[in-house]
Amino acid sequence: MSTRAITFIILLCAGAIGSWYLARNHTPADEDELPFDSAHHGYYLKQARILGTGGDGSLLYEIEAEHAEQEEDGHIEFTRVRIRYSPDSDVPWVVNADEAALRDGNPSIILRGHVQIVNDGGSAENNTEIRTQYLELDARQFIARTNERVQIRIGERSLTATGMLASLHDDRIELKSNVRGKIAP
């Protein structure tokens, strides 16, 4: 073997050992960012449409959202939400909110941010609108409740209160405290 071949083999071995050494010492540091969270195995949906059924399996309500995402603990977060009851349920109320959450084992839908419940009542003078910042909706029992400030408009009349319990199926609203209103003939 020539000196040239031995030098070439020594350089080749040194390069291989050096690259192994450099690769062996590189472990991901905390500041190294992964392109995704590998531990989260939930799902997300855009333009989501979730159907809620009654005890007999028939369609009861529909949740439409711009975005829905299952969180690590299993609950589902929605943004830009609209909840409508099926025509068969005979509940004419439509619920809108900036955000909503469904928790596993809890029948209530938690709505937050510019919550609005509307019943057009068939005419402008019977149009009913409820506004609040937080609401819990038990969609299967048709019950909406909050302990926050509520503003209610029925046609030209308006009321404000702190706390509310509403039965959407019976069109009945119970205000809890600090009720103030403007009712004109």
Buried (B, 14 or more C-beta within 10 A) or exposed (E): EEEEEEEEEEEEEEEEEEEEEEEEEEEEEEEEEEEEEEEEEBEEBEEBEBEBEBEEEEBBBBBBBEBBBBEEEEBBBBBBBBBBBBEEBEBBBBBBBBBBBBBEEEBBBBBBBEBBBBBEBEEEEEBBBBBBBBBBBBBBEBBBBBBBBBEBBBBEBBBBBBBBBBBBBEEEBEBBEEBEEEEEE
